[in-house]
Amino acid sequence: MAAFEAEIVECPQVVQCFLMSGEADYMLHVEIRHGETFERIHRETLSQLPGVTRLASHFVIREVIRR
């Protein structure tokens, strides 16, 4: 966990990282900048992080409410 957390803070596309309970260990909020693709970030960055053996991705369609 320490190695993953040390590396994830260096990823500029990751704007939030949460340690989770349940099936997933972490939930990341990733923002894709102009010209980037999630596929490239997934392949070249996220899947290469220490301890990563499985990734599951979900995408926001739209924000309904923020308080």
MARDO-260851 format. One record per residue: x, y, z of N, C-alpha, C in turn; residue number from 1. Coordinates in pm, 1 decimal. Example, Ala and Ser with C-alpha at 12.3 -4.5 7.8 and 13.67 -1.06 7.14 Angstrom:
REM residues 2
+----------+----------+----------+----------+----------+----------+----------+----------+----------+-------+
|     n.px |     n.py |     n.pz |    ca.px |    ca.py |    ca.pz |     c.px |     c.py |     c.pz | fitor |
+----------+----------+----------+----------+----------+----------+----------+----------+----------+-------+
|   1319.0 |   -569.0 |    780.0 |   1230.0 |   -450.0 |    780.0 |   1320.0 |   -330.0 |    780.0 |     1 |
|   1285.0 |   -225.0 |    708.0 |   1367.0 |   -106.0 |    714.0 |   1290.0 |      3.0 |    787.0 |     2 |
+----------+----------+----------+----------+----------+----------+----------+----------+----------+-------+
REM end
This chain:
REM residues 67
+----------+----------+----------+----------+----------+----------+----------+----------+----------+-------+
|     n.px |     n.py |     n.pz |    ca.px |    ca.py |    ca.pz |     c.px |     c.py |     c.pz | fitor |
+----------+----------+----------+----------+----------+----------+----------+----------+----------+-------+
|     81.5 |   -118.7 |      0.0 |      0.0 |      0.0 |      0.0 |     86.5 |    125.9 |      0.0 |     1 |
|    192.1 |    124.6 |     77.1 |    278.3 |    242.7 |     85.8 |    342.9 |    273.9 |    -48.9 |     2 |
|    387.3 |    170.3 |   -120.3 |    450.0 |    191.1 |   -251.2 |    349.3 |    247.5 |   -350.9 |     3 |
|    226.9 |    192.8 |   -352.9 |    121.8 |    243.2 |   -441.2 |     92.7 |    389.4 |   -409.9 |     4 |
|     72.1 |    420.3 |   -282.9 |     37.4 |    556.5 |   -243.3 |    149.1 |    655.4 |   -274.4 |     5 |
|    273.5 |    613.2 |   -259.8 |    386.5 |    701.0 |   -293.3 |    390.1 |    731.9 |   -441.8 |     6 |
|    354.5 |    635.0 |   -524.6 |    355.3 |    654.2 |   -669.8 |    233.3 |    732.5 |   -718.6 |     7 |
|    117.3 |    708.3 |   -658.9 |     -5.9 |    769.7 |   -709.4 |     -3.8 |    921.3 |   -691.8 |     8 |
|     63.8 |    970.0 |   -588.3 |     70.7 |   1115.8 |   -568.7 |    151.9 |   1183.9 |   -678.1 |     9 |
|    230.4 |   1107.3 |   -752.4 |    311.6 |   1161.8 |   -861.1 |    239.3 |   1161.4 |   -995.6 |    10 |
|    118.7 |   1106.0 |  -1001.8 |     42.6 |   1099.2 |  -1127.2 |    -41.0 |   1225.3 |  -1142.8 |    11 |
|     -7.3 |   1313.1 |  -1236.7 |    -79.5 |   1440.2 |  -1248.2 |   -226.5 |   1425.4 |  -1288.2 |    12 |
|   -262.9 |   1316.2 |  -1354.4 |   -401.5 |   1296.6 |  -1395.8 |   -491.3 |   1256.2 |  -1279.0 |    13 |
|   -433.3 |   1205.2 |  -1171.5 |   -510.9 |   1162.8 |  -1054.8 |   -529.9 |   1284.1 |   -965.2 |    14 |
|   -654.9 |   1329.2 |   -953.4 |   -683.8 |   1447.7 |   -873.2 |   -734.7 |   1411.9 |   -733.8 |    15 |
|   -781.7 |   1288.8 |   -715.8 |   -821.9 |   1239.6 |   -584.1 |   -795.5 |   1090.2 |   -578.3 |    16 |
|   -759.1 |   1042.9 |   -459.7 |   -738.9 |    900.7 |   -436.0 |   -794.3 |    868.5 |   -299.0 |    17 |
|   -882.4 |    769.2 |   -292.8 |   -946.9 |    729.9 |   -168.2 |   -910.8 |    585.2 |   -135.1 |    18 |
|   -872.2 |    558.5 |    -11.0 |   -857.3 |    422.0 |     38.5 |   -997.0 |    374.3 |     73.2 |    19 |
|  -1037.0 |    257.8 |     22.1 |  -1173.9 |    210.9 |     33.3 |  -1183.8 |     86.3 |    120.2 |    20 |
|  -1302.8 |     61.1 |    170.7 |  -1334.6 |    -68.4 |    229.7 |  -1410.9 |   -146.7 |    124.0 |    21 |
|  -1422.9 |   -277.2 |    140.6 |  -1497.6 |   -356.8 |     44.2 |  -1407.6 |   -419.7 |    -60.3 |    22 |
|  -1463.6 |   -445.0 |   -177.1 |  -1394.5 |   -518.4 |   -283.1 |  -1274.2 |   -443.4 |   -339.8 |    23 |
|  -1288.6 |   -313.5 |   -363.4 |  -1178.8 |   -233.8 |   -420.0 |  -1095.1 |   -174.0 |   -307.8 |    24 |
|   -964.4 |   -169.9 |   -327.9 |   -875.7 |   -110.0 |   -228.6 |   -874.7 |     42.6 |   -239.2 |    25 |
|   -874.7 |     92.6 |   -362.1 |   -866.7 |    236.6 |   -384.4 |   -968.8 |    278.9 |   -489.0 |    26 |
|  -1012.5 |    403.0 |   -479.7 |  -1091.6 |    465.7 |   -585.1 |  -1017.4 |    593.0 |   -625.1 |    27 |
|   -995.0 |    606.8 |   -754.4 |   -923.0 |    722.8 |   -806.4 |  -1017.5 |    811.9 |   -885.0 |    28 |
|   -999.2 |    940.9 |   -871.0 |  -1067.0 |   1038.6 |   -955.6 |   -960.3 |   1084.8 |  -1054.4 |    29 |
|   -978.4 |   1047.9 |  -1180.3 |   -881.7 |   1079.0 |  -1285.3 |   -943.7 |   1179.3 |  -1380.6 |    30 |
|   -872.9 |   1286.6 |  -1409.6 |   -918.6 |   1384.7 |  -1507.5 |   -828.0 |   1377.3 |  -1629.6 |    31 |
|   -892.3 |   1363.0 |  -1743.4 |   -819.2 |   1352.6 |  -1869.9 |   -804.6 |   1491.9 |  -1929.7 |    32 |
|   -683.7 |   1528.9 |  -1958.6 |   -656.8 |   1659.5 |  -2017.2 |   -666.4 |   1652.1 |  -2169.4 |    33 |
|   -676.4 |   1767.5 |  -2231.7 |   -688.0 |   1775.7 |  -2377.5 |   -575.9 |   1696.3 |  -2444.1 |    34 |
|   -612.9 |   1611.5 |  -2537.4 |   -515.1 |   1534.0 |  -2611.8 |   -479.3 |   1400.6 |  -2547.7 |    35 |
|   -517.9 |   1379.3 |  -2423.2 |   -490.0 |   1252.4 |  -2357.3 |   -607.3 |   1157.1 |  -2377.6 |    36 |
|   -580.3 |   1030.2 |  -2365.0 |   -687.6 |    931.0 |  -2369.1 |   -679.3 |    845.3 |  -2244.2 |    37 |
|   -793.9 |    799.9 |  -2196.6 |   -794.5 |    714.1 |  -2078.6 |   -719.9 |    583.9 |  -2108.4 |    38 |
|   -731.4 |    535.8 |  -2230.8 |   -661.6 |    411.7 |  -2266.2 |   -511.1 |    424.7 |  -2242.6 |    39 |
|   -451.3 |    535.8 |  -2283.8 |   -307.2 |    555.1 |  -2266.7 |   -271.9 |    564.2 |  -2118.3 |    40 |
|   -348.7 |    639.4 |  -2040.9 |   -322.3 |    652.8 |  -1898.1 |   -338.8 |    517.7 |  -1828.6 |    41 |
|   -440.6 |    443.1 |  -1867.9 |   -465.4 |    309.0 |  -1812.1 |   -347.4 |    217.1 |  -1841.0 |    42 |
|   -305.0 |    214.7 |  -1965.8 |   -199.6 |    122.8 |  -2009.6 |    -61.0 |    162.9 |  -1959.1 |    43 |
|    -27.9 |    291.4 |  -1968.8 |    108.6 |    335.8 |  -1941.1 |    132.7 |    379.3 |  -1796.7 |    44 |
|     27.3 |    413.5 |  -1724.7 |     46.7 |    466.6 |  -1589.6 |    -21.4 |    380.5 |  -1484.1 |    45 |
|   -153.6 |    375.2 |  -1486.2 |   -227.3 |    310.6 |  -1377.5 |   -196.7 |    161.7 |  -1365.4 |    46 |
|   -192.8 |     91.0 |  -1476.4 |   -168.6 |    -53.6 |  -1469.6 |    -25.4 |    -86.9 |  -1430.0 |    47 |
|     64.0 |     10.9 |  -1434.3 |    204.6 |    -11.8 |  -1400.6 |    237.5 |     22.1 |  -1255.3 |    48 |
|    140.7 |     71.5 |  -1179.5 |    165.1 |    109.6 |  -1040.8 |    192.4 |    -13.3 |   -954.0 |    49 |
|    272.8 |      1.7 |   -849.5 |    305.0 |   -112.0 |   -761.9 |    180.5 |   -174.0 |   -700.4 |    50 |
|    170.6 |   -305.2 |   -708.0 |     60.6 |   -377.7 |   -646.0 |    -67.1 |   -385.0 |   -725.9 |    51 |
|    -73.9 |   -320.0 |   -839.9 |   -197.2 |   -320.9 |   -920.2 |   -206.1 |   -452.2 |   -996.5 |    52 |
|   -313.1 |   -527.0 |   -971.3 |   -337.0 |   -652.6 |  -1042.7 |   -468.4 |   -649.4 |  -1120.1 |    53 |
|   -556.6 |   -554.1 |  -1086.6 |   -686.1 |   -544.7 |  -1154.4 |   -735.2 |   -401.5 |  -1148.1 |    54 |
|   -790.3 |   -354.0 |  -1258.5 |   -850.0 |   -220.8 |  -1265.3 |   -994.8 |   -234.2 |  -1310.8 |    55 |
|  -1082.9 |   -156.5 |  -1250.5 |  -1222.5 |   -146.1 |  -1294.9 |  -1250.3 |      2.0 |  -1314.6 |    56 |
|  -1305.4 |     37.0 |  -1429.0 |  -1327.5 |    177.8 |  -1461.8 |  -1475.6 |    208.7 |  -1473.6 |    57 |
|  -1511.6 |    326.0 |  -1423.8 |  -1647.3 |    378.1 |  -1435.2 |  -1635.3 |    524.1 |  -1474.2 |    58 |
|  -1725.7 |    573.1 |  -1557.3 |  -1717.7 |    709.3 |  -1606.5 |  -1841.0 |    788.7 |  -1567.4 |    59 |
|  -1819.5 |    912.9 |  -1528.5 |  -1929.4 |   1002.9 |  -1496.0 |  -1992.5 |   1050.4 |  -1626.2 |    60 |
|  -2122.5 |   1041.6 |  -1633.7 |  -2195.1 |   1093.8 |  -1749.3 |  -2225.8 |   1242.3 |  -1727.7 |    61 |
|  -2278.6 |   1273.1 |  -1609.5 |  -2300.4 |   1412.7 |  -1574.6 |  -2317.0 |   1425.4 |  -1423.8 |    62 |
|  -2287.8 |   1541.9 |  -1373.4 |  -2307.7 |   1568.9 |  -1231.4 |  -2452.0 |   1612.0 |  -1209.3 |    63 |
|  -2519.0 |   1552.0 |  -1114.7 |  -2658.1 |   1584.1 |  -1086.1 |  -2666.9 |   1691.2 |   -977.4 |    64 |
|  -2587.0 |   1678.1 |   -872.4 |  -2587.7 |   1774.5 |   -763.5 |  -2453.4 |   1773.3 |   -693.5 |    65 |
|  -2411.6 |   1890.4 |   -645.1 |  -2290.8 |   1902.1 |   -562.0 |  -2323.2 |   2000.3 |   -450.3 |    66 |
|  -2297.3 |   1960.6 |   -328.6 |  -2324.8 |   2048.1 |   -213.4 |  -2198.0 |   2080.5 |   -140.8 |    67 |
+----------+----------+----------+----------+----------+----------+----------+----------+----------+-------+
REM end
